[in-house]
Amino acid sequence: MSENSKFTARNLNLYYGDFHALKNINFEIEANKITALIGPSGCGKSTFLKTLNRMNDFVEGCKIEGDVLLDGKDIYKTDMSAIELRQRVGMVFQQPNPFPKSIYENVAYGPRIRGIKKKSELDEIVETSLREVGIWDEFKDRLHKSALGLSGGQQQRLCIARTVAVHPEVVLMDEPTSALDPISTMKIEDLAVEMKKKYTIVIVTHNMQQANRISDTTAFFLLGELIEAGATKDLFLNPKNKKTEEYITGRFG
Ligand SMILES: Nc1ncnc2c1ncn2[C@@H]1O[C@H](COP(=O)(O)OP(=O)(O)OP(=O)(O)O)[C@@H](O)[C@H]1O
C-alpha cells in the first residue's frame, strides 16, 4: 500500500447472487486525486464505486470477498457503521436528487442529522458549503425556495454542496454530468478539479474526454475485470493493453 493511498482494494470479488460482477480487483485510489473509472456499460464501474461506501449493502444477494481498506482499515471488517462510513465517503448520483425541500434545508439536512441544531451554526455551514461549490451568490437570495425549481445543473451543484456539508474525505461521483448540458457539465468538471485539493474524488464516466480532461488516474474495467489502470495521460496516449486501446479509440463498447 503506498503512502498516499486513500482506498485499497485487494482481491476484491463481488457477486450478485450467482453473477460474478467484480473479479479479483486490486487497485489503489490516491488521496487528493481524481480517479476516473471507465469502461463499457455493465462492466462493473458503478458496482466498484458502490463498494467504496457500502452502498451494495442494500442489495439483496450481494456478496463481497476480499478487502476494501480506507486509510488502511477494512470498511467491511471494522466496527465503523455504514452511516459513519457514508459521512466520510459521500456520493453524488447521475440524476440530481435534491430533497423536495428548500435549498437551505437540502444543505442543512446532513449536519442536522449529525446533531447540529443551532441556527447560526447551520447558517454558516449552508453558506460555506454553497460557497465551496460556487453557487452562494446565485442562491443567497432564494435560500428558502424549493430546490426542485432549479435547473438540472444547479440541482447537481446543490447535491454536491449537500455532500460537502458533512465534511467528507472522499466524494464518489457516478456519472454526475450525464444528465446535464455542456455548460453545466463544464462547471461540474471545474468544480471537481477544484475539490480535489480538499477531497479524494472517484468518478464513473462514459465520457472519455471528461476522464482525460479532469482525472489524474484512469481505470479501465471490462466484464468485471480491471484491465488497466494508470496515470490518465499514459493510459490514453500509451495504453498497455490491447483491449484498453480498442476501447479508448472507440473500436468497441
Ligand atoms: N442489483 C443488482 N443485481 C443483479 N445484478 C446487478 C445489480 N446491479 C448491477 N448488476 C449487474 O452487474 C453488472 C455490472 O453493473 P454496473 O452497474 O456496475 O455496471 P456499469 O459499468 O456501471 O454500467 P453502466 O455504465 O451501464 O452504468 C451488470 O451486468 C449488471 O447487470
The ligand as a Tripos MOL2 file, in Angstrom:
@<TRIPOS>MOLECULE
LIG
   31    33     1     0     0
SMALL
NO_CHARGES

@<TRIPOS>ATOM
      1 N1        -28.5390   -5.1530   -8.0390 N.pl3     1 LIG1
      2 C1        -28.0730   -5.9510   -8.9940 C.ar      1 LIG1
      3 N2        -28.4780   -7.2380   -9.0920 N.ar      1 LIG1
      4 C2        -28.0130   -8.0430  -10.0500 C.ar      1 LIG1
      5 N3        -27.1120   -7.6680  -10.9880 N.ar      1 LIG1
      6 C3        -26.6830   -6.4010  -10.9480 C.ar      1 LIG1
      7 C4        -27.1340   -5.4800   -9.9570 C.ar      1 LIG1
      8 N4        -26.5200   -4.2870  -10.1760 N.ar      1 LIG1
      9 C5        -25.7240   -4.4750  -11.2510 C.ar      1 LIG1
     10 N5        -25.8300   -5.7230  -11.7130 N.ar      1 LIG1
     11 C6        -25.0960   -6.3060  -12.8600 C.3       1 LIG1
     12 O1        -23.7090   -6.1980  -12.6050 O.3       1 LIG1
     13 C7        -23.0180   -5.8170  -13.7990 C.3       1 LIG1
     14 C8        -22.2490   -4.5390  -13.5580 C.3       1 LIG1
     15 O2        -23.1790   -3.4700  -13.3800 O.3       1 LIG1
     16 P1        -22.7160   -1.9810  -13.1010 P.3       1 LIG1
     17 O3        -23.9510   -1.1610  -12.9230 O.co2     1 LIG1
     18 O4        -21.7220   -1.9830  -12.0370 O.co2     1 LIG1
     19 O5        -22.0100   -1.6350  -14.4740 O.3       1 LIG1
     20 P2        -21.5200   -0.2450  -15.0430 P.3       1 LIG1
     21 O6        -20.2070   -0.4960  -15.6680 O.co2     1 LIG1
     22 O7        -21.5930    0.7980  -14.0130 O.co2     1 LIG1
     23 O8        -22.6130    0.0280  -16.1710 O.3       1 LIG1
     24 P3        -23.2360    1.4020  -16.7180 P.3       1 LIG1
     25 O9        -22.1060    2.1030  -17.3730 O.co2     1 LIG1
     26 O10       -24.2660    0.9430  -17.7000 O.co2     1 LIG1
     27 O11       -23.8040    2.1250  -15.5420 O.co2     1 LIG1
     28 C9        -24.0720   -5.7160  -14.8930 C.3       1 LIG1
     29 O12       -24.1020   -6.9300  -15.6120 O.3       1 LIG1
     30 C10       -25.3460   -5.5050  -14.1310 C.3       1 LIG1
     31 O13       -26.4550   -6.0200  -14.8420 O.3       1 LIG1
@<TRIPOS>BOND
     1     1     2 1
     2     2     3 ar
     3     2     7 ar
     4     3     4 ar
     5     4     5 ar
     6     5     6 ar
     7     6     7 ar
     8     6    10 ar
     9     7     8 ar
    10     8     9 ar
    11     9    10 ar
    12    10    11 1
    13    11    12 1
    14    11    30 1
    15    12    13 1
    16    13    14 1
    17    13    28 1
    18    14    15 1
    19    15    16 1
    20    16    17 2
    21    16    18 1
    22    16    19 1
    23    19    20 1
    24    20    21 2
    25    20    22 1
    26    20    23 1
    27    23    24 1
    28    24    25 2
    29    24    26 1
    30    24    27 1
    31    28    29 1
    32    28    30 1
    33    30    31 1
@<TRIPOS>SUBSTRUCTURE
     1 LIG1         1 GROUP 0 **** ****
